[in-house]
Amino acid sequence: MPVIIAVATHCGRLRPVREWNPPYNIQQPDNAKAHSIRQACDALAQDLSLPLDCIVPV
């Protein structure tokens, strides 16, 4: 099987929209934006049947 990497784009549009202070630690989220990005990546991983480490938020 080939390696599959999914790219989660438009993370800046996730809530809270006005918060923008990268880099975000989605492995251990410590603020609202990091939690939103982590939840989006978790949903993508589940929908695509991929491990979380194959999802790259940008």
Secondary structure, DSSP 8 states (H G I E B T S, - for coil): -----EEE--GGGSSSTT-------SSS--SHHHHHHHHHHHHHHHHHT--GGGEEE-
